[in-house]
């Protein structure tokens, strides 16, 4: 069966890390994050109905990203239990972030915030991807991972949900529970979801964390470090800057003596 080049599952042009298309994709995602931050106050002024519609639209788009991927697997004749289930950390984060947009559950936000953003960032920088631009899989990969980050930052900057240090622990618990469940599935199916049985075939950050199973412990340490850094970057530092700015505003002006 002949497939159009942009959806051919047997496309021979491989993805090249830090190629022009990869770098441009990262720049576009960074620009979208900056725009979300710049327009966060305007978005907060939306009515409750408009806000709900935006969240529903974003959630629908995210779920659609996974649906079209599954349809592509089936259409290309490459769907399998061992490789196609949405059991990677980012696939789970994508679907659960969509659920968060619909429900606004604080416990779900705390569990997903750091795990989702850190996991998506690592995937964007070091993609486990076999297709170059402008293949469907390339576009779907970067759009889906960008949506995880944007959805969680939307809930932070626009919906103004705020985690505490316990959220770092919550994200660690979520990752480990997910890994435990997925590992059982891996063993039962002979699969390697979340790379719990061996490293991916493409270069990734896991290559710096030692051989199997040592790299899994390295992932735990790396995740904790990244979650703490994200907490500092997204909440501790902004709050500190607000306090400094507030103190400067409140300082009385000195009266000159004549």
C-alpha positions as CSV (number, residue, x, y, z in Angstrom):
1,X,0.0,0.0,0.0
2,X,1.4,3.4,-1.0
3,X,1.1,6.1,1.7
4,X,1.4,9.9,1.2
5,X,4.9,10.9,2.2
6,X,3.8,13.1,5.1
7,X,2.0,10.1,6.9
8,X,4.1,7.2,5.6
9,X,4.9,5.0,8.7
10,X,7.9,3.6,6.8
11,X,9.3,7.0,5.9
12,X,13.1,6.7,5.6
13,X,14.1,10.2,6.5
14,X,15.1,10.0,10.2
15,X,14.8,12.7,12.8
16,X,18.0,14.6,13.4
17,X,18.5,16.1,16.9
18,X,19.1,19.9,16.9
19,X,18.5,20.1,13.2
20,X,17.0,23.4,11.9
21,X,13.4,22.0,12.2
22,X,14.1,20.8,15.7
23,X,15.5,24.2,16.8
24,X,12.7,26.1,15.2
25,X,10.1,23.9,16.9
26,X,11.7,24.6,20.3
27,X,11.8,28.4,19.5
28,X,8.1,28.3,18.6
29,X,7.2,26.5,21.8
30,X,9.2,28.9,23.8
31,X,7.5,31.9,22.1
32,X,4.0,30.4,22.9
33,X,5.0,30.1,26.5
34,X,6.2,33.7,26.6
35,X,3.0,34.9,24.9
36,X,0.8,33.0,27.4
37,X,2.8,34.7,30.2
38,X,2.4,38.1,28.7
39,X,-1.3,37.8,28.1
40,X,-2.1,36.0,31.4
41,X,-3.8,39.1,33.0
42,X,-6.0,39.7,30.0
43,X,-7.0,36.0,29.9
44,X,-8.0,36.3,33.6
45,X,-10.5,38.9,32.7
46,X,-12.6,36.5,30.7
47,X,-16.0,35.6,31.9
48,X,-16.6,32.3,33.6
49,X,-18.4,31.0,30.5
50,X,-15.6,32.1,28.2
51,X,-13.0,30.6,30.5
52,X,-14.8,27.3,30.6
53,X,-15.1,27.3,26.8
54,X,-11.3,27.9,26.4
55,X,-10.5,25.1,28.8
56,X,-12.9,22.7,27.0
57,X,-11.4,23.7,23.6
58,X,-7.8,23.1,24.9
59,X,-8.8,19.8,26.5
60,X,-10.5,18.7,23.3
61,X,-7.5,19.6,21.2
62,X,-5.2,17.6,23.6
63,X,-7.4,14.5,23.5
64,X,-7.6,14.9,19.7
65,X,-3.8,14.8,19.5
66,X,-3.8,11.3,21.0
67,X,-6.8,10.2,18.9
68,X,-5.2,11.2,15.6
69,X,-2.0,9.4,16.7
70,X,-3.9,6.2,17.4
71,X,-5.7,6.5,14.1
72,X,-2.4,6.9,12.3
73,X,-1.1,3.8,14.0
74,X,-4.1,1.9,12.7
75,X,-4.1,3.4,9.3
76,X,-0.4,2.6,8.8
77,X,-0.8,-0.9,10.1
78,X,1.7,-0.4,12.9
79,X,-0.6,-0.4,15.9
80,X,0.4,-2.9,18.6
81,X,-0.1,-3.5,22.2
82,X,3.7,-3.3,22.8
83,X,4.2,0.2,21.3
84,X,1.0,2.0,20.8
85,X,-0.8,2.3,24.1
86,X,-0.8,5.8,25.7
87,X,1.4,4.6,28.6
88,X,4.4,6.8,28.2
89,X,4.8,9.5,30.9
90,X,4.0,12.3,28.4
91,X,1.0,10.4,26.9
92,X,-0.4,10.0,30.5
93,X,0.4,13.7,31.2
94,X,-1.3,14.8,28.0
95,X,-4.6,13.0,28.8
96,X,-4.6,13.8,32.5
97,X,-3.8,17.5,31.8
98,X,-6.9,17.5,29.5
99,X,-8.8,16.1,32.5
100,X,-7.4,18.8,34.7
101,X,-8.6,21.5,32.3
102,X,-12.1,20.1,32.5
103,X,-12.2,19.5,36.3
104,X,-9.7,22.1,37.8
105,X,-9.0,19.5,40.5
106,X,-6.2,20.9,42.7
107,X,-4.8,17.4,43.6
108,X,-4.6,16.5,39.9
109,X,-2.8,19.8,39.3
110,X,-0.3,19.2,42.1
111,X,0.4,15.7,40.8
112,X,0.9,16.7,37.2
113,X,2.5,20.2,37.3
114,X,6.1,19.3,37.7
115,X,6.0,15.8,36.2
116,X,4.2,17.0,33.1
117,X,6.3,20.1,32.4
118,X,9.7,18.4,33.2
119,X,8.8,15.3,31.2
120,X,7.6,17.3,28.2
121,X,10.7,19.6,28.3
122,X,13.0,16.6,28.3
123,X,11.1,15.0,25.4
124,X,11.2,18.2,23.4
125,X,14.9,18.7,23.9
126,X,15.8,15.0,23.4
127,X,13.0,13.5,21.3
128,X,12.6,9.7,21.0
129,X,11.3,10.3,17.4
130,X,12.0,8.5,14.1
131,X,10.5,11.0,11.7
132,X,11.8,14.3,10.4
133,X,9.8,17.5,9.5
134,X,7.2,17.7,7.9
135,X,6.1,14.2,8.7
136,X,2.8,13.9,10.6
137,X,4.5,12.2,13.5
138,X,7.0,15.0,13.9
139,X,4.3,17.7,14.0
140,X,2.0,15.6,16.3
141,X,4.9,14.9,18.7
142,X,5.9,18.6,19.2
143,X,2.3,19.8,19.3
144,X,1.3,17.3,21.9
145,X,4.3,18.0,24.2
146,X,3.9,21.7,23.8
147,X,0.2,21.4,24.8
148,X,1.2,19.7,28.0
149,X,3.4,22.6,29.0
150,X,0.9,25.2,27.9
151,X,-2.1,23.6,29.6
152,X,-0.3,23.3,33.0
153,X,1.0,26.9,32.7
154,X,-2.4,28.1,31.8
155,X,-3.8,26.5,35.0
156,X,-0.9,28.3,36.8
157,X,-0.9,31.7,35.2
158,X,-4.5,32.2,34.2
159,X,-6.5,29.9,36.6
160,X,-4.0,30.9,39.3
161,X,-3.7,27.4,40.9
162,X,-0.7,27.4,43.3
163,X,1.2,24.4,44.6
164,X,3.3,24.1,47.6
165,X,6.4,22.1,48.4
166,X,4.1,19.2,48.9
167,X,3.3,19.3,45.2
168,X,6.9,18.3,44.5
169,X,6.3,15.2,46.6
170,X,2.9,14.7,44.9
171,X,4.5,14.8,41.5
172,X,7.2,12.3,42.6
173,X,4.5,10.0,44.0
174,X,2.5,10.3,40.8
175,X,5.6,9.4,38.6
176,X,6.4,6.4,40.8
177,X,2.9,5.0,40.9
178,X,2.6,5.4,37.2
179,X,6.0,3.7,36.7
180,X,5.0,0.8,38.9
181,X,1.7,0.2,37.0
182,X,3.4,0.7,33.6
183,X,6.2,-1.7,34.6
184,X,3.7,-4.5,35.3
185,X,2.1,-3.8,31.9
186,X,5.6,-3.9,30.3
187,X,6.3,-7.3,31.8
188,X,2.9,-8.7,30.8
189,X,3.1,-7.5,27.2
190,X,6.8,-7.7,26.7
191,X,6.8,-3.9,26.1
192,X,9.1,-1.0,27.1
193,X,6.7,1.8,28.0
194,X,8.4,4.6,30.0
195,X,11.7,2.9,29.1
196,X,11.5,0.8,32.3
197,X,13.1,-2.3,30.7
198,X,15.8,-0.7,28.5
199,X,16.9,2.6,27.1
200,X,15.4,4.1,23.9
201,X,17.2,3.4,20.6
202,X,17.6,7.1,19.9
203,X,20.0,9.4,21.9
204,X,18.4,10.7,25.1
205,X,19.3,12.1,28.5
206,X,19.1,8.5,29.8
207,X,22.5,7.9,28.1
208,X,24.1,10.0,30.8
209,X,22.5,8.1,33.7
210,X,24.4,4.8,33.4
211,X,23.4,1.3,32.3
212,X,20.1,-0.6,33.1
213,X,18.8,-0.5,35.8
214,X,21.0,2.2,37.3
215,X,19.6,4.8,35.0
216,X,16.2,4.4,36.6
217,X,17.6,5.5,39.9
218,X,19.3,8.3,38.0
219,X,15.9,9.3,36.6
220,X,14.5,9.5,40.2
221,X,17.3,11.9,41.2
222,X,17.0,13.9,38.0
223,X,13.2,14.2,38.4
224,X,13.5,15.4,42.0
225,X,16.1,18.0,41.0
226,X,14.0,19.2,38.0
227,X,10.8,19.4,40.1
228,X,12.6,21.5,42.8
229,X,14.0,23.8,40.1
230,X,10.6,24.3,38.5
231,X,9.1,25.1,41.9
232,X,11.8,27.7,42.5
233,X,11.4,29.2,39.0
234,X,7.6,29.3,38.8
235,X,6.7,30.2,42.4
236,X,9.5,31.0,44.9
237,X,11.5,33.5,42.7
238,X,8.3,35.3,41.5
239,X,7.0,35.6,45.0
240,X,10.4,36.9,46.2
241,X,10.4,39.5,43.4
242,X,6.9,40.6,44.3
243,X,7.8,41.2,47.9
244,X,10.9,43.2,46.9
245,X,8.8,45.3,44.5
246,X,6.1,45.8,47.2
247,X,8.6,47.0,49.7
248,X,10.1,49.5,47.3
249,X,6.6,50.9,46.6
250,X,5.8,51.2,50.3
251,X,9.0,53.0,51.2
252,X,8.1,56.6,52.1
253,X,9.9,59.3,50.1
254,X,12.5,61.2,52.0
255,X,11.5,64.9,52.7
256,X,14.2,67.4,51.7
257,X,15.2,69.9,54.4
258,X,15.3,73.5,53.4
